[in-house]
Amino acid sequence: MKSSISDEYKKWVENRVMTAYKNLSDNPNQGVNSNEVRDAVLAKIQARQNH
């Protein structure tokens, strides 16, 4: 069964979010890359609205 684009997009968004938080936890002294987290959160919100 072919997954829909929204499913692919949701997976991509989840990966963005996990990567952002993983980078944060891996480098706690570096500080958060706020743009990375913000973009991931906005993408997550947009994916939720588009569904």
C-alpha positions in Angstrom: 0.0 0.0 0.0 1.4 3.3 -1.1 1.7 5.8 1.7 0.2 9.2 1.1 2.2 12.4 0.9 0.9 13.6 4.2 2.2 10.4 5.9 5.7 11.0 4.3 5.5 14.6 5.4 4.5 13.7 8.9 7.5 11.3 9.1 9.8 14.1 7.8 8.4 16.5 10.4 8.9 14.0 13.2 12.5 13.4 12.1 13.1 17.2 12.1 11.7 17.5 15.6 13.7 14.5 16.9 16.9 15.8 15.3 16.5 19.2 16.8 16.0 17.8 20.3 18.7 15.2 19.8 21.1 18.0 18.8 20.1 19.9 21.9 20.6 17.0 24.3 23.9 16.0 22.6 25.3 19.5 22.9 23.8 21.0 26.0 26.6 23.6 26.4 26.2 24.8 22.9 22.7 26.1 23.5 19.6 25.4 21.4 19.5 26.3 17.8 16.3 28.2 18.1 15.7 28.4 14.4 16.0 24.7 14.0 13.5 24.0 16.8 11.2 26.8 15.6 11.1 25.5 12.1 10.4 22.0 13.3 7.6 23.1 15.5 6.0 25.3 12.8 6.2 22.3 10.4 4.5 20.1 13.0 1.7 22.6 13.4 1.3 23.0 9.7 1.2 19.2 9.2 -1.5 19.0 11.8 -3.6 21.7 10.1 -3.1 20.2 6.7 -4.3 16.8 7.8 
